Every structure is written in C-alpha cells, then in structure tokens.
Amino acid sequence: MPLIAFSGNRFLAEETLRDTLAARGLSVRDLPRLAGEEVSAESIGPLLTPSLFGDGGVIVDFAGVKPDKALLELLAAAPVTVAVLDETPPATRIKLYETRGEHQPSPAPQKTGDVAGWVAQRARKTGLKLDRDAALYLAEVFGPDLTGIAGELNKLALLDPPLTAELVRRVVGREPPGDSFAMLGAATGGHPGEAVTQLRRLLESGEDPFKLLGAVVWQYSLVARCVALLQEGGRVTEAAAAQRLGVKPYPARKALEVARRLSEGKIRAHLARILDADLAMKRGLDPAATLERLIVQLSV
C-alpha cells in the first residue's frame, strides 16, 4: 500500500488529502491521526496492520516534527495507506516520497491576482455566482489566507445570487490593506484623498515608513524608465516593458499605467520631491507626516 505525502499550503494539502483518500475508499474521519509528540515509531507501529476488510490506514502530521530515517522507513514500508502531511519537506524527504510512494504538492497562490483566480475557480466549483470584482475584493482583504476565504464563501453560499462586489463587501465588512501601487496610481491620477487613504492603511497595517519610501523610490524608478520607453515612440506593451525593465509583468503594467499620465518634466519634478522626502526622513522629521505630504505633492 502506498505512502502518500501532501505538502504545500496546509488548507489545500488537507483538502487534497481528503479527496485522495476518498477516491481510494478511505474516510479521513475513520482513520487514526497522529501529530506532535504522538509521531513516533512506537505509537505508529501498531496502526500499520491491515484490517480484516483489507486496507487500513493512518494519517501522520509532521508539523513541528523532525522525523528520523527509521520512522520514514517504517512509514514507507507500511502494508497500509499512510497519508503524511508535510508542509515544507526538504529535498531528501521529497525524494523519498517520490521513490517510495507518492508526493502531491499543493502550492498556494500568493499574488493578489493569483488568489483572485483561485477564489473565482473555487466559487465556480461550488456553484456560487461570484462576480470578478467580488473575487478580487476577497483576494485583497484576505491575501493568501485561503482558509479565511473558504469560510467567507461558505457564508456567501447562503445568499441569493448574484454575489456582487458591493454585496460581498457588506457581508465581509473588511477594508483591503493598503496597496503601494494603488497609492501611486491615485496620486498620479490627481486623487490625493484616495492616495492618502492607501498610505494610511499601509501604515496602520504595520508597514515601516522607511520601507514604504523605499517602495516609492523603486516604483518611481520604474515609472521614470517607462516614461523614457514611451518617449522612444511606438507601442510599449506590458511584456516589452517587463523585459526592458527586468521585472515581472505586474509591476511593469502598474508602472506603465502611471507613466502614461506623466511627461518628462513631471517625472523629474516628482523625483525631486521624493529626494526631498528621503532627506527629511533621514534628518529626523516625522516619517508618517513626511510621507503623507509627499503623496499629496505627487497628486498635484
């Protein structure tokens, strides 16, 4: 009988484990599960005997456990199904899982767009009529917390469709965290109120002001280079900008969006203001107030 290891995001790994065992005629609720100090050869050994009706099984959770070679060998040689939850196994354990059994990784989406795609896919799978903006809102407020999102989707299933972004916001009742690209987009779009709101959310979520300024410097360096690319003439695509800037498509797209609103003279003025803010913060002026003043200046 196989050793099956499930790694990656715990929520996804647990779901994959349940589905995999169910497809093999095994119920998670009927199998013994060992974790923490229970994970030892002495505790697991007696559970590795087939039942009178054929295959048995056991679930072993390696969270907080460092299994030794003898324990791994015991599990790999078991005559019953052994399902191992191992969120971040080292390469040596992955090799053992793949050579002596099965390895089913469940990597979690991290970027907001990828999380939104996961939300939309899960909603479709469960029959929820969730619109695109609602999926994006859930991705923004929960980030990679898939367990939290799944819980909200369970609540939303009790409501009548369509599940619009406005309805989902009222039910969930959470504000999305600040977004530095959204902050700069609002500033360069002439919306100081929204830009300052984004800044305050970032600060309230615990972002360090100096790191935020560093993000502004980095993002505006991309914007300045995008302005130069646009002035070269011709159509500049997201893919072309990403290649020329040496960054991934998302920051390239956001930098292009800002750059299209700015001239060379405007970007030079903005860079001078950013330099002034950097010097002010290094001289001991209030970081939050300095950042807020900078964001307002970038909005006019």
C-alpha positions as CSV (number, residue, x, y, z in Angstrom):
1,M,0.0,0.0,0.0
2,P,1.3,3.5,-0.8
3,L,2.9,6.2,1.2
4,I,1.3,9.4,0.1
5,A,2.8,12.7,1.1
6,F,0.9,16.0,0.9
7,S,2.9,19.2,1.0
8,G,2.4,23.0,0.5
9,N,-0.4,25.2,1.8
10,R,-2.0,23.4,4.8
11,F,-5.5,24.2,3.8
12,L,-5.0,22.9,0.2
13,A,-3.0,20.0,1.4
14,E,-5.7,18.9,3.8
15,E,-8.3,19.1,1.1
16,T,-6.2,17.2,-1.3
17,L,-5.6,14.5,1.3
18,R,-9.3,14.2,2.0
19,D,-10.2,13.9,-1.8
20,T,-7.3,11.5,-2.5
21,L,-8.3,9.1,0.3
22,A,-12.0,9.3,-0.5
23,A,-11.1,8.3,-4.1
24,R,-9.4,5.2,-2.6
25,G,-12.4,4.3,-0.5
26,L,-11.0,5.7,2.8
27,S,-12.6,8.3,5.0
28,V,-10.5,10.7,6.9
29,R,-12.8,10.5,9.9
30,D,-12.3,6.8,10.1
31,L,-8.5,6.8,10.2
32,P,-6.4,7.5,13.2
33,R,-4.4,10.7,13.1
34,L,-1.2,11.3,14.9
35,A,0.6,14.7,15.4
36,G,3.2,16.3,17.6
37,E,4.6,14.0,20.3
38,E,2.4,11.2,19.1
39,V,4.5,10.8,16.0
40,S,6.9,8.1,16.9
41,A,7.6,4.5,15.7
42,E,6.2,3.2,19.0
43,S,2.9,4.9,18.5
44,I,2.5,4.4,14.8
45,G,3.7,0.8,14.5
46,P,0.6,-0.9,15.9
47,L,-1.6,1.1,13.5
48,L,0.2,-0.2,10.4
49,T,-1.6,-3.5,10.3
50,P,-4.3,-4.2,7.6
51,S,-7.8,-4.6,8.9
52,L,-9.9,-7.8,8.3
53,F,-11.5,-6.0,5.4
54,G,-8.3,-5.2,3.6
55,D,-6.5,-1.8,3.6
56,G,-6.3,0.2,6.7
57,G,-4.5,3.5,7.1
58,V,-3.2,6.2,9.2
59,I,-2.7,10.0,8.9
60,V,0.6,11.4,10.2
61,D,1.1,15.1,10.6
62,F,4.7,16.2,10.6
63,A,4.0,19.8,11.7
64,G,6.6,20.6,14.3
65,V,8.2,17.2,14.0
66,K,11.6,16.1,12.7
67,P,11.1,12.5,11.6
68,D,14.3,10.4,11.6
69,K,15.3,7.9,9.0
70,A,14.0,4.9,10.9
71,L,10.5,6.4,11.2
72,L,10.4,7.4,7.5
73,E,11.5,3.9,6.5
74,L,8.8,2.4,8.7
75,L,6.1,4.6,7.0
76,A,7.4,3.8,3.5
77,A,7.3,0.1,4.1
78,A,3.9,0.0,5.7
79,P,1.3,-2.5,4.4
80,V,-1.5,0.0,4.7
81,T,-2.1,3.5,3.3
82,V,0.0,6.1,5.1
83,A,-1.0,9.7,4.4
84,V,1.7,12.2,5.5
85,L,1.0,15.9,5.9
86,D,4.4,17.6,5.4
87,E,4.0,21.3,4.6
88,T,7.7,22.1,3.8
89,P,9.6,18.9,3.3
90,P,13.4,19.1,2.5
91,A,14.6,17.8,-0.8
92,T,15.7,14.5,0.8
93,R,12.2,13.7,2.0
94,I,10.6,14.7,-1.3
95,K,12.9,12.3,-3.0
96,L,11.9,9.5,-0.6
97,Y,8.2,10.3,-1.1
98,E,8.6,10.2,-4.9
99,T,10.7,7.0,-5.0
100,R,8.8,5.0,-2.3
101,G,5.3,6.4,-2.7
102,E,3.6,9.5,-4.0
103,H,4.1,13.2,-3.5
104,Q,1.2,15.6,-4.0
105,P,2.3,19.3,-3.6
106,S,-0.3,22.0,-3.2
107,P,1.4,25.3,-3.6
108,A,-0.7,28.3,-2.6
109,P,-1.3,31.4,-4.7
110,Q,0.5,34.4,-3.2
111,K,-0.1,37.4,-5.6
112,T,-3.5,39.1,-5.4
113,G,-4.3,38.3,-9.0
114,D,-3.5,34.6,-8.5
115,V,-5.5,34.5,-5.3
116,A,-8.5,36.1,-7.1
117,G,-8.2,33.4,-9.8
118,W,-8.3,30.7,-7.1
119,V,-11.3,32.4,-5.5
120,A,-13.2,32.5,-8.8
121,Q,-12.3,28.9,-9.6
122,R,-13.5,27.7,-6.1
123,A,-16.7,29.7,-6.4
124,R,-17.5,28.1,-9.8
125,K,-16.7,24.7,-8.4
126,T,-19.2,25.1,-5.6
127,G,-21.8,26.8,-7.8
128,L,-21.5,30.3,-6.5
129,K,-22.3,33.1,-8.9
130,L,-19.5,35.4,-7.7
131,D,-18.5,38.3,-10.0
132,R,-15.0,39.1,-10.9
133,D,-14.7,42.2,-8.7
134,A,-16.0,40.3,-5.7
135,A,-13.3,37.6,-6.1
136,L,-10.7,40.4,-6.4
137,Y,-12.1,42.0,-3.2
138,L,-11.8,38.8,-1.2
139,A,-8.2,38.3,-2.5
140,E,-7.3,41.8,-1.5
141,V,-8.7,41.6,2.1
142,F,-7.6,38.1,2.9
143,G,-4.4,37.8,0.8
144,P,-3.1,34.2,0.8
145,D,-5.4,33.2,3.8
146,L,-7.3,30.6,1.8
147,T,-8.9,29.2,5.0
148,G,-10.5,32.6,5.7
149,I,-11.7,32.9,2.1
150,A,-13.2,29.5,2.1
151,G,-15.1,30.4,5.3
152,E,-16.5,33.5,3.7
153,L,-17.5,31.6,0.6
154,N,-19.4,29.2,2.8
155,K,-21.3,32.2,4.3
156,L,-21.9,33.7,0.9
157,A,-23.5,30.4,-0.3
158,L,-26.5,31.3,2.0
159,L,-27.2,34.4,0.0
160,D,-29.2,34.8,-3.2
161,P,-27.2,35.5,-6.4
162,P,-25.7,37.4,-8.0
163,L,-22.9,38.0,-5.5
164,T,-21.6,41.4,-6.5
165,A,-18.6,43.1,-5.0
166,E,-20.8,45.6,-3.2
167,L,-22.9,42.8,-1.6
168,V,-19.7,40.9,-0.6
169,R,-18.2,44.0,0.9
170,R,-21.2,44.5,3.1
171,V,-21.2,40.9,4.3
172,V,-17.5,40.5,4.9
173,G,-17.1,44.0,6.3
174,R,-13.3,44.3,5.9
175,E,-11.2,47.0,4.4
176,P,-8.5,45.9,2.0
177,P,-4.9,46.6,3.1
178,G,-3.1,49.5,1.5
179,D,-1.5,48.9,-1.9
180,S,1.5,51.0,-2.8
181,F,0.9,50.8,-6.5
182,A,-2.8,51.8,-5.9
183,M,-1.4,54.7,-3.8
184,L,0.8,55.9,-6.5
185,G,-1.8,55.4,-9.2
186,A,-4.3,57.5,-7.2
187,A,-1.6,60.2,-6.6
188,T,-0.6,60.5,-10.3
189,G,-4.3,60.4,-11.3
190,G,-4.9,63.5,-9.2
191,H,-6.8,61.8,-6.4
192,P,-4.9,62.8,-3.2
193,G,-7.7,61.6,-0.9
194,E,-7.6,58.0,-2.2
195,A,-3.7,58.1,-2.2
196,V,-3.6,59.2,1.4
197,T,-6.2,56.6,2.4
198,Q,-4.0,53.9,0.8
199,L,-0.9,55.3,2.6
200,R,-2.7,55.3,6.0
201,R,-3.9,51.7,5.5
202,L,-0.4,50.6,4.8
203,L,0.9,52.4,7.9
204,E,-1.9,51.0,10.1
205,S,-1.1,47.5,8.9
206,G,2.3,47.9,10.4
207,E,4.3,48.8,7.3
208,D,7.6,50.6,8.1
209,P,7.6,54.2,6.8
210,F,11.2,53.9,5.6
211,K,10.4,50.7,3.7
212,L,7.4,52.4,2.2
213,L,9.5,55.3,1.0
214,G,11.9,52.7,-0.4
215,A,9.0,51.1,-2.3
216,V,8.1,54.6,-3.7
217,V,11.6,55.1,-4.8
218,W,11.7,51.7,-6.5
219,Q,8.3,52.1,-8.2
220,Y,9.1,55.7,-9.4
221,S,12.4,54.5,-10.8
222,L,10.3,52.0,-12.9
223,V,7.9,54.8,-13.8
224,A,10.7,57.1,-14.9
225,R,12.2,54.4,-17.1
226,C,8.7,53.7,-18.6
227,V,8.3,57.4,-19.4
228,A,11.6,57.1,-21.3
229,L,10.4,54.0,-23.1
230,L,7.2,55.8,-24.1
231,Q,9.1,58.7,-25.5
232,E,11.1,56.4,-27.8
233,G,7.9,56.1,-29.8
234,G,5.8,53.1,-30.8
235,R,3.5,51.0,-28.7
236,V,5.0,49.7,-25.4
237,T,3.4,46.5,-24.2
238,E,3.4,45.1,-20.7
239,A,5.6,42.2,-21.8
240,A,8.1,44.5,-23.6
241,A,8.3,46.8,-20.6
242,A,8.8,43.9,-18.2
243,Q,11.7,42.6,-20.4
244,R,13.3,46.0,-20.8
245,L,13.0,46.8,-17.1
246,G,14.0,43.3,-15.9
247,V,10.9,43.0,-13.7
248,K,7.8,40.8,-13.6
249,P,4.7,41.7,-15.7
250,Y,2.6,43.1,-12.8
251,P,5.0,45.9,-11.6
252,A,5.7,46.7,-15.3
253,R,2.0,47.0,-16.0
254,K,1.4,49.3,-13.0
255,A,4.5,51.4,-13.8
256,L,3.2,51.8,-17.4
257,E,-0.2,52.9,-16.2
258,V,1.4,55.7,-14.1
259,A,4.0,56.6,-16.8
260,R,1.3,57.2,-19.4
261,R,0.0,60.1,-17.2
262,L,3.3,61.8,-16.9
263,S,5.7,63.9,-19.0
264,E,9.4,64.0,-18.6
265,G,9.1,67.4,-16.8
266,K,6.5,66.0,-14.4
267,I,8.5,62.9,-13.6
268,R,11.6,65.0,-12.9
269,A,9.6,67.1,-10.5
270,H,8.3,64.1,-8.7
271,L,11.7,62.5,-8.4
272,A,13.0,65.8,-6.8
273,R,10.1,65.7,-4.3
274,I,10.9,62.1,-3.5
275,L,14.5,63.0,-2.8
276,D,13.4,65.9,-0.5
277,A,11.2,63.5,1.4
278,D,14.1,61.0,1.8
279,L,16.4,63.7,3.1
280,A,13.7,64.9,5.5
281,M,13.1,61.5,7.0
282,K,16.8,60.9,7.4
283,R,17.1,64.2,9.2
284,G,14.6,63.0,11.8
285,L,11.3,64.6,10.6
286,D,8.1,62.7,11.4
287,P,8.1,59.8,8.8
288,A,4.4,59.4,8.5
289,A,3.8,63.1,8.1
290,T,6.6,63.4,5.6
291,L,5.2,60.5,3.6
292,E,1.7,62.0,3.6
293,R,3.0,65.4,2.4
294,L,4.9,63.6,-0.3
295,I,1.9,61.7,-1.5
296,V,-0.2,64.9,-1.7
297,Q,2.6,66.6,-3.6
298,L,2.7,63.7,-6.1
299,S,-1.1,64.2,-6.6
300,V,-0.8,67.8,-7.9
